Amino acid sequence: MQESRRNFIKKSTLATSAFILALHLPVKSKAQEPDSKSKPLEPNAFIKIDSDNTITFLMGQAEMGQGTYTTLAMCIAEELDVNWEEINIEAAEVATIHFHAWVPLMLTGASSSISTKHEILRKTGAALNIMLKTAAAKRWDIRQFNVETKNSLVINKKTKETFIYGDLVKDLSSIDVPKDPKIKEFSQCKIIGQPVKRHSKEAWAKVKGEAEFGIDVRVPNMKYAAIIHASVFGAKVKSFDATKALKREGVLTVKEIPSGIAIIAEQWWIAKEAMQDVSVLWNEGDFKNISTKDLHEEYDKLSKLDGNVMRKDGDSRKAFKEANKIIEAEYNFPFLAHAPMEPLNCVVHDQKDKAEIYSGGQIQSVYRDVCAQVLGIKASNVKYTNTFLGGGFGRRAAANVDYVLDAAHTAKGEAWPVMTLWSREDDIKMGNYRPMYKNKAKLALDSDGKITGFEATVVGQNIVKNTPFAFLEKDGVDWAQWEGLSNHPYTIESHNLQAHSPTSPIPVLWWRSVGYTQAAPMVEGLIEIAAKEAGIDPIEYRKNMLSNKRHINLLDEVARLSDWKNRKKEKNVGYGVSFVPSFGSIIVQIAKVRVIDNDYKVEKVWCSVDCGFAFNPLNVENQMISGINFGLAAAKHSEITIENGAAVQSNFYDYKVARISDVPDIEVSIINSGATVGGIGEPGTPPIFAAIANALLDATGKRFTTYPIKLG
């Protein structure tokens, strides 16, 4: 499974890089005279320079708070030598040049924006910089050696004459684009590697309310739609009566769509209020009798059967037969909603043979194509405008395209552009959750406390089946089942790791850090228990099982950061370690937890990170803090439970997230190891699950293996 995925990524990356460099750096014939009326140069769909020296970075990745706009723009600015504060950033239109290196889609996910884009964007900036110098040298009739660039100016070293970049736009069309321009060493960079705050134009636009999120979109004559969805998963409309709703002032039409009933009105609140006046009969099916308890019973039965093998090596039977001690544990993880702050929304304008769509999405090309299919037009005739995202966490990369399908079906055939806006209750109750998992595992320990065998069975719904990411399923094992488990970093002689994928009408989806949220808490929880049983310091125990020097160095770093050896021993206070490599980066966290009666408070988290190279250390720190607090909410509070086939929770009053009183003091350190660049938006989340449980084990002597963790 892992080798297959790696080969896919390698081949796709090489193909995509060649495609970008060879075909999307257009070259006009040297003999061709520049057209005085030509449009501003867009040499490769990444940079646009206007004659007034306005420089715009066209961004294919979505910005949802993770700092992608700023960090990737830093890569362009570094090599292009532009005034960092003046560069503009815009969302790019759907185009193949912006497709992901791993799959032929416009995708923002898997913490891969920086790792897959930084080099090509830096080369883009470097290529355009060389072209500007070449153009200026021709104008001045001097050698290019005598030309330099600084702060969006091209400078004649001899005479100190200058051109602004915009002065040379017309000249660039007759200059060859360098095929493989040299980029700076990290040690030479003045922007990359520095702790840079969010780009001022992005930050101020958000502070002043000028930034456009999906929910802010306003187009002429736009109407609004609310959707009546079934509460029971899998239910379908049998019949409906909208007579009363249509009498309401401002209600324009009521129509059935595949997911329910759409009400279009002059204002969204009018549509929302009219929902109570529509009578709907549902065919609820058999799932109406299912509860969380039933699912647990089903999962428990499956966990006792042989499943699909994700990893089998060594001789685990022998290891357990000869074990000095056997550790067994059952880990339970609930369904989790993403609950982004901005409710899901999408504007669609059906114009018969063409259409426009506005939304903040993580897979723009998929959303555009699905909209085109629903409207019955060519995808090339659909203009997609991607806005800022008010939080995503994977929810706005919906594999079932649910909220976009709602919008497309609702607007189809209507005379107006329509914003379909889900309420928060729609989002939390409609699914697309992180799957519920029941994992059973055991470790075999020898007389020295060394782990000689590891067996585990994972039971949880398949995320990738029938999605564009189906290639990440192999032999019935889902990516989110093996990720962080079969590829754990520890040296163990034998494994027998299996998985079951029960089916359900409950839609499931990747949730921030995907499979690591169920695998890492189990692996790191078991390691901590084993260390305790062996009577060995948990950091030293992990180091003894690791061969990668980079891993060991990071554990030493977090020990230094937290002053681990001198940690203060207090009653009802515990310290827990968690070490999780994910998305190409390595994160170690130590949590300090204080137990108070039947509750606990995470007082402090020390976090050390090695992402190869921190392009923006301040953003790395911020993403660690974000990921820790996001994971802390799920570790302590969040869960979706099912009763009579429907989600019980519906909003923040019962689907609890972290409050400000939950937020611990967080200290972050960064190691620039020089390894391949990894991701940073997601890796901060998985370690905190086990760090908290392990700290509670230290404080109370009790194992906590069911999330969210409750003491009483």
N, C-alpha and C positions, 0 to 999 in steps of 0.2 A: 504493500500500500504506500509506504513512505517513499520507496524508490520510484514508483510509478509517478507520484505527485512531483517529485524532484525533477525527474526527466521532463515532465510536461512543462514545468516552470522554466527549466533551462532552455528548452527548445523555443518556447513562446517568447522568452526574453530576448534571445538572439534574433529571432525573426522580427520582433517589434522594433528593436533598436535599429536594425538594418533598414527596415521600412521607413522609419522616421528620418534617418540620416540621408538615405538615398533618394526618397521621393518627395519629402515634405520640406526640403530646403530648396525652393525653386530657383533655377538659374535661367536668366534670359540671355539670348545671344549677345556677345559683346558688340556686334555690329548694329544692334537694335538701338535706336535713339529713344531715350526716355520720353514718355508722353507727358506733356506739361499738365494734362488734366488727369493724370493717373491718380489712383487712390493712395492713401498713405501705405507705406510698405508694411506688409505682413509676411516676413520671410519664411516663417514656419508655423504659423498659427499660435505661437507662444508670445511673440512680442509685436507690438504695433507702435510705430513712431510717426507722429504727425509733424508737419512742417513747423508748427509752433513749439516744437520740442516736448510735446506731451508724450510721455512714454507709458505704455499700458501693457501690463502682463496679463495675458489671457489664460485663465486658470481652468483646467479641465477637471480638477478635483473639487469636491464639495467642501465648503467651510461650515462646520457645525460646532465650532468652539474649540477644536483641537489644535488650532494654530497653523494649519496647512498653508493658508494664504501667505502668512508672514514668512514662514520658513522657506517655502519654495521660491517666493519672491526674493528672498535673501540670496538664493543661488544665482538667480538671474542678475541681480544688482551687483554681486561680487565680481562677476566676470565681465559685465558690460560697462562697469565703472560709471554707474549712474548715481545721481543724488538720491539716496535711499528714501528720504522723506517725501520726495516729489513723485515717485513712481505710482501709477494707478493700477488697481487690480480689478479685473472684471471676470465674471463667469463666462467661459467659452461656450459656443454652441456645440451641439452634438457633432462630432467628426471623428473619423477613424484615427487620426493622429493622437487623439486624447484617450484612446482605448488603453486599458490596463495591460501591463506586460504579461500577465498570466492568463487572461481570458479576453476574447474579442468583445469587450463591453467597456463603456465608461463606468468606472467603478471606484468608489471611495470606501475602502474597508480593509480588514486584515492588517491594519496599521502599516500599510505598504506605500503610502503616497511618497514619503521622503526616500525610502529605500529603493524604490523603482524609478523615481523621476529625477533625483538630484543630479545624476551625472549628465543626462541628456539636456537638462535645463541649463546646467553650467556650460556645457558645450555650445548650447544655443547662444548664450550670452557672449561666450568667447568668440564664436564665429562672427557674430554681428559686430563685435568690437574690432576684429581684424578688418572687416569690410569697411567700417567707418574710417579707420586709419588709412586704408588703401585709397578710399575716395578722396580724403583730405590731401594725401600725398600727391595725387594726380592734380588736384586743384592748384596746389602750391608748386607743383613740378619739383618735388624733392623726393628723396628716398624715404621709404616708410620708417626706416630706423630713426629718422628725425621727427617722428610724430608720436605723441602720447595722448592718453585720455585721462580725464579726471572730472568727476562731478558733472557728467553729461556734456562735457566740453572736449573737443578735439584740439590739441595744442601743438603749434609749430615750435619745437624746442629752440630753434635758432632765432626766430623773429618774435616769438611769444604771441603771434596771431592765433586767433581761435575761431572755430566754428561750433555752433551748437549742433547737436546731432540732427535736429530737424532741417538744418541747412543742406544736409547731404542726402536727404531722402531720395531725391530724383536720381542722384548718381549711383545709388546702390543697386538699382535694377540692372546695371550693365557690368556688375562685378561678380565673379565666381564666388560661390559660397564655399568656404573651407570645409573639406570633408571630415577631418578629424582634428579639430583645433585643440591645442594644448591648454589645459586648465591649470590653475594655480595649485601648488601644494597647500595642504591645510595650514601649514606653518606660515605661509605667505598671505593668508586671507585676513582681511580687515573687518569684514562683516560676519562671514561664516565662522562659527565657533565662539562668537561673543554673545553675552546675555542680552538679547534684544527684546524690548517690549513689543506688543502687538503693533503692526504697522499703524502709524498715526491716523491715516485716512480711514482705515477699517474701524479702529477703536473709537475715533470721534464720531463717525457715522452712527455707531451703535449707541454711544452715550447721548447723542443729540436726537436719537429717534429717526435718523435719516436713512439708516440701512434698511434695505427691503428684504424682509422675510416673506415666506409664502403667504402668511396670513395678512400681510400688508398690501398685497397686490390689488391694484384698482385699475380697471380698464373701462373705457366708455360703455355705458349701458349694461354694466355687469349685474347679474342677479345672483341669488344665493340659494343653496340647497342644503337641507338637512335630511338625513337618512334614517328610516325606521329599520333597524336591524333586529334579527331574531335574538332572543336571549339564550336559547338552547343551541349549542353548537351543532351545525349540520342541518338545522331546520330550514324548510323552504316555504315560501308563500303559497297558501292554498287559494285564498281569495281576499279581496279587500274592498272597503267602501269608503270613498273619500268625499261623499256628498257634503257633509258638514264642514270639512276642512276647506273646500273650494268656495264656501260662502264667506270665508274670512277675508277682510280687506287686505290686499297685498299678496295674497296667494295666487300664483299664476297657473300652476299645473301640478298634478300629482300623477306619478307614473310608477309602474313596477319595473324594477331592474333586477338583475340576477341575485343580488344580495338582500333585497328587501323592497322598500317603498321610498321613492325619492319625492320630496316636496320642494318645489322651486317657488321662491317668493322674492319680493322686492328687497327685503332685508332678512338676514339670517335668523334673527330672533322671531320674526313672524313665522318663518318656516319651522323653527324649533317648537313654538307654541302650538302650531297647527298639527303637530304629530299626535297630540292627545285627541284630536278630532277624527283621526283615521282609524277605522276598525279593521284589524287584520286577523285572519285565521291562518294558523301555521300548521304545517305538517311537521311535527317535531321528531318523529322517528323514535328508535329505541334508546337513543342516548339520553333522553329526558330522565331516565331512571338511574343515571350514573353519577356517582359522587367520588370525591378524592379517596375515600375509604375503599371503594370498589377498585379503583386504579391501583392502589397499593397492594390489594390482594392479588390482582392480575400480575403485577410486576413481581411480587414475591414468588408466585408459582413459576414464572419464567426464569427467575434467578436460580432456581434449583435444577434447571434443565441445561443440557449442553447447548451452547450458542454458537454464533459465528466467530471464528478464531481471528483475533486481531494480532496476537503475538504468541508464539510458542517456541521456546528454545530451552536447551538444557534438559534436565530431568527433574521436574517439580515433584513428581510422585516420590522419588527417592529423597529429595530434600525434606519433604514433610515427614516421611517415614523415619528419617534419621535426625529430625530436629530436636534440639534441646528444649525449645519452647516454641509454641505456635501462638501468634497473635491473630485474632479474628475481629472484624468490625463490619457493621452495616452502615452505609452512608445514605442519607435521604436528602434530596434536593427538590424543592418545590418548583412549580411553574413560576416564572418571573416575567413581569411586564417591563417594557422599556421605559414607559412613562416620561417621554421627553416633555419639556416645559411647553413648547409650542404644539398645540393640537394638530393632528394630521389634516392637510388641506391640499387642494389642487384646483386650479382654474383651467377650464377647457373651453375653447371657442370653436365650434364646428362651423366651418364656412363652406360646406358641401365638398368641394374638390381640394380643400386645404384646411389646415387647422392650426391653432396656437395652443400651447400648454404652458402653464406657469406653476412651478412647484419647487420646493427644496427637496431634492432627491439624491440618494447615494448611488443610483444606477440609472443615470439620465437616459442612456441609449435604450435600455429596456422599457422605461416608462414611455418614451416617445414611440417606440415600435408597437407597444401594446395599445396605445391610444389610436394609432393609425389603423390597427387591425379592427378595433371596435367600430371606428368611424367608416371603415371600408375605403381608405385612401392610401396612397403610397407614403411610406415613412419619410421620404425626402420632402414631402409636402407638409410635414408637421414641423413647426418651429417650436423648439423647447427652450424656455428661459429658466435657468436654474437660479434660485434665490439663495440667500443665507438660510441655514437650517437652525431652528431653535432647539437644538438637541437632536441626536439621531440614535446613537448606541446600537446601530444595526436596524432599527425599526423603519428607517426611511430607505432601506435596501430590501424591501419586502419581496421575497421570492414569488409570493402569490399575487403581488401587485394589487392588493385589495383596495386601498383607498384611491389609487389611480383608476382602477377599473370602475369603481363607483362614480368617479368624476366623469369619465368618458361616456359611460352609459347614460348618466343623468343629462349631460349636455348634448348628446347625439340627437340631431334633428331639430334642435331648438334655435331660435332666432338670435339669442343673446349669448354672450360669454357667461359661464356659470361657475361660481366658486362653490365647490362641494366641501363643506367643512364638517369634520367629525367633532363631536364633543369629546371631552376627556373620558367620559363614561364609555363612549363608543370604543375608544382606543383600548382602555384597560379591560373591558368586558369582551372584546371581539377576538382576543387571542393574538397569534403571532408571538407567542411567549418563548422564552428560554424553556426547553423541555423540562418536565419533571423526570428525575432520575432516581432509581434505587440501585445502589452499587454494593455488592458484597465482595469482601476481600480478606485474604489472610496471608501472613508472612511466616516463613520458617526461619528460626534463629538457631545458630550453632552455640556451642558452649561459651564462645567469646562474645556473643551478642551480635555476630555478623549475620546479615540477611542472606540466606542461601536459596530461598524460593519465594516467588510472588505469584499468587493466583487471584484473579478478580473476575467478576461478571458485572457488566454494565447493562442496565435496562433503561431505555429511554427512546422516545420517538426519533425517527430519522429526519434530519434537517435538510439534507441536500438532495434527496430523491426527487426526481421530476423537476429539478431546477437547473439553471445554467452551470451549476457547480456539481452536477451529478458525477463528474469524473473523480470527485473526492470520496466516492463510495467504492469500496472494493470488497468482493466476497461477502456482501451483506453488512459490512461494517461502515458506519457513517464517520465522516471526518470529525464530527463533534463528539464521537464516542472514544476514538483513539487518541485524539489530540491532547497531549500532556500526560497520557497514560502509557501507551505502547512506546512512546519516544521519550520517556522520562530520562533524566541524566545520570542515574545512579548505576553503579556496577553491581549487578545481581546475577548469580550464576544461572538461574532457571526461571522461566515464566510460563504461565498458561493464562492468557488474558482473553476473555470472550465477551460477546455483546449480543443483546436481543433488541429488536426494534418493533415494539407493539404499535399497532395502528390506532388512530383516533381521529374524530372530526375536529379536534382542537388544533388550529393552525400553530405550528412552531417555527421558530426562526432563530438565526444567530443573534446573540445578545452579547454585549461588550465583552470581548476576549473569548467568546464562543466555548469550545469544549474544555478549555482550561478551567472554567468555573466549576465543573464537576469533577474533573480529573485531578487538578492540583490540590484541592482541599483534601482529597482522599490520600493521594500519594504523600503529601507533606504531613498529614495527620498521622499516617501509619509510621512514617520515618521518626516522628517525634515520640510516638509511643514506644517504638523499638529502642530509641536512644535511652528513654527512661528505664525500660526493662533491663537494658544492658548496663545502666549506671554510668553512662558516658555523656559528657557535655554535648548538647544537641548540635552545636556548630562543629565541634571536633568529629562527632559521629558522621555528619554529612561529608566533611572533608575526607574522611577515611574511605568513603564510597565514591569519591570523584577522582577522575584522572585528568580532567581538563584544567590546566593551570589558570585559565581565565575564570573558571568557576570558583576555584579555591581562593584566588586573589580577591574576588568580590565578597566572599564570606569573611575573609580577614578584614576587608574594608568596613563592612557593617559592624563587625566586632569592635573596630577602632572607633567608628562613629558613635556607637552606643555605649562605649566604655564597658563592654560586655563582662569582662572579668571582674570588674568592680561594681557590678550592679547591686543595688541596695536590696537586701532581703527584708521584706515586710509581710506582716500577716495579711492574708486575703489579697495579696498582690502577686501577679504572675507575669512572666516574660515568655513569649513564644516566638520561635524562628520559623520562617517560611522562605524557601528558595525555589524560584520558578523561572526557568528559561522559556520564553515564548516570543513568537513573532520576530525571531532573530535577535532579540535582546535578552539580557539576564537581569532579573530583579531579585534582591534579597530584602526581606522586611523583618523587623523585630517589633512586636507589639507589647506594650506594657498595659496590663488590664487590672483594674481594681474592682473587687467584688463587694457589693453593698447589699446586704440582705438577699433578696431574690433577683437582684439586678446587677449589672456590671457596667463599667465605664472604661472605654479605651482612652487612656490618658495620653499616651505618647506612641508614635510610630517612627522608627528609624528606617530609612529606605536608601539602599545603595543600588545604583543602576549602571550597567555597562551596555550601551547601545552601539558600540563600535566607535562612533564619533558623534558627539552632541553638536549638531549644527546650530542649535539655539539652546544653550544650557538653561536659560530662564524658562523656556517653553517645556523642556524636559522636566524640570522641577514642578511646573504647574500641572503637567499631565500626570505626574506621579501623585500629587495631592488630589487631583480630580479622581483618578482611578481608585485611590485608597478610600475616599469618601463614598464613591459609588458602590464599591464592594462592601464597605462597612454597612451600608443600608441593607443590602441583601443578606449579609451575615447575621444581622441583629433583628431586622424588622420585616422585610418584604416577603410576601408570598401570595400566590393566587391559589385559592381553593375552589373546588367544584362541588356544587350541590344541585341535584335534579337537572344535571346536564348543562348548567350555566355557571359562569364565574360569580363568586360571591362578592368580590371586591369591585369597586367601581370608580373610586376617586382617591385623592390623597388622604382623606380622613380614615379610610380603611385599608388602602394599599399604601403602607407607610414607607417613606423614604427617610434618609438621615435629616434630622433637624440640626440647627446650629449648636444645640447643646450636646449633640453626639460627636461633634467634630473634635478630633484629638490634635494635640501639638504634633506637627509632622516635620521631620528634619531629613533632608535629601542630600546625598553626595553622589558624584558622577565620576566614573572612570572612563577615560578615552583610551581604550585598549588598542585601537587601530584595526580591530577585526571588521569584517563586513558590516555595513551599516544595517541596523535593525529598526523595528518600529517602536513607537513610544505612546500612541494613543490608547492602547488596550493593555499592555503588559503590567501596568500598575495595579490592576484590579484583582487578578487571581491570587496573589500571595496573601492578601489581607484575610481571606476566609480562614486559612489554616493558621495564620499568625494569631488570630483571636482565639480560635479553639485551643491552640497549643498553649497560649498564655493562661487560659482558664484551666487547662490540665495542670499547669504548674501551680496555679493559685489554689485549686480545690482538690487535686488528685483524681478528678473525675474526667472521663472521656465525653466529649460532646461531638456527636457525629450526625445529628439531624439539624438541618438549617430551615428557618432562622433559629439561632441558638437562644433558647430560653432556659433560665435557671430554675424557675419555679413552676 
